[in-house]
Amino acid sequence: MTNTQLNQPYFNPKQLKLPLSFEILIPFDSEVRTFDEVLRRINLKQYLVSDQPIGRVPYNPINMLKLILFCHMVKIRSSRDMESAAANDIRMMWLTDEMKPAHTTINEFIKNKLKSSIKDIFYEINNYIIDQEKIETDQLYIDGTKIESRANKYTFVWKGSIEKFKIKLNQKITNYLNHLSERYRETGIYFPIQETYTSRDVGKVKDFIEKDFSKTGINAVYGKGRRKTPLQRDYDEVIDYYNKLKSYERDLKIIGCDRNSYAKTDKDATFMHMKEDHMRNSQLKPGYNIQISVSDEYILHVDIFNDRGDYRTFEPFLEGYNKAYGYYPKYPVADAGYGGLTNYRYVKSKEMDLYQKYGMYSKDTKDKKRMNDPYIAMNLKKDEKGRYLYPDGGTLKYLYRNKRGNDVYQLPNSNKKMEINEELLAYQKEARENLTSELGIELRIQRSIQVEGAFGVLKEDFGFRRFRRCGTENVKLEFLLLVIGYNLAKFHNKRYRIIQ
């Protein structure tokens, strides 16, 4: 049998073939169809005001926004990866009309167009999802985590060190001014001595010495083997003190009163303990405190803080939520890091319910020894006159009110004293009653599942462990893009999870 080899010189396996439309190749349950449906229902033009074009016609800003948001939805965060996806992924081609921007163009668009409007876009998308999913926004689960900054781990400035060095510098300046007063005593010129000095104070001395030095007509000399005059040595010394004070004042201004450190390569980042400690020695690393609120598995509000703890973030976080949506949640559920007198007062003033644990909540509800201790403030009872009773029938002896506003009582048959803040105690009892109710138990369970689950997805599935930008505003922009992608992916997954 002869083997006849077919030779077809005009056949090309890469030749054009049907279908010609990308839409036919994209499955009906693809993420890009859900994404396109959501963004078609939102008026994005109001958030993307275009300037008058100079030079080449720019890319369509709506398509640029779609490209960036959809890339975050499918876990693409790098601008170079976005450039590659726009050129090779048929979903991107279908979504953006085959637009192929360079990574530098994508970065410029994010920096110049989205920085001021990304927050509004985030809440606009959230409002659409809330309406479609019928989310119960009365229940809001709040928690925070620390995410590492891109700053160098070893370029730190500590507030305590600066204050210590400044005390030593003040003493050196005092000795220096005493020396100058002795030098100019014959002319009747004296330099005032203070406990602390500012750069302005030392600047006046510097100007005086500089004028006196210029009158002599002697040129300043520097370098090995050159002898300085006493007046030049005094002038160089005051210059050194002046520059150091300016440096300390600048550092203290950057740090502010609410934190104790900053990173030189990202001045908004604070050094904090992180859960991921690659050195395994409790090394502090520059980072940000990320606060989120979750309802029905969606992240509805985010904010960025440089405070190491969660307590002081609670009030500004809820104020931001109210500004974004126009109302406060009925049940803001949070863990023990948020419970305290100031936050409880705030919650009650806004007519919200107390569903925030306090520091000793776990012991008050699980530690049998503490629960049965009659001398714990939570277990004390009062008589008709409002005096605290102890089991033997007597009353606790009131001593005084301390600086923290707590009443101090003497415990019977002991030298020990007890502090009681009746307002805080009443709030704690209400919070414990709420949290141990049937509704409270369900809310606590859901808080652990939803908000911790959201952080888990962001860190593990989306690979978000470290910021790529510096500065609070840039970090917030990066995190909002990530959360928009998270919410859109959640919306798509829940839709087809229900269908299946």
Secondary structure, DSSP 8 states (H G I E B T S, - for coil): --------TT--TTS--S---HHHHS-TT-HHHHHHHHHHTS--GGG-------SS----HHHHHHHHHHHHHTT---HHHHHHHHHH-HHHHHHHTS----HHHHHHHIIIIITTTHHHHHHHHHHHHHHHHT--TTEEEEEEEEEE-SS-TT-EEEHHHHHHHHHHHHHHHHHHHHHHHHHTGGGT------SS--HHHHHHHHHHHHHHHHHHT-----STT----HHHHHHHHHHHHHHHHHHHHHHHHHH-SS-SEEETTBTT-EEEE-S--TTSS--EEEEEEEEEEEETTEEEEEEEE--SSSGGGHHHHHHHHHHHHSS--SEEEE-TTS-SHHHHHHHHHTT---EE--TTHHHHHH-HHHHT-TTSGGG-EE-TTS-EE-TTS-B-EEEEE-TTS-EEEE-TTSS-EEEE-HHHHHHHHHHHHHHTSHHHHHHHHHHHHHHHHHHHIIIIIS---B-SS-SHHHHHHHHHHHHHHHHHHHHHHHHHHHH-
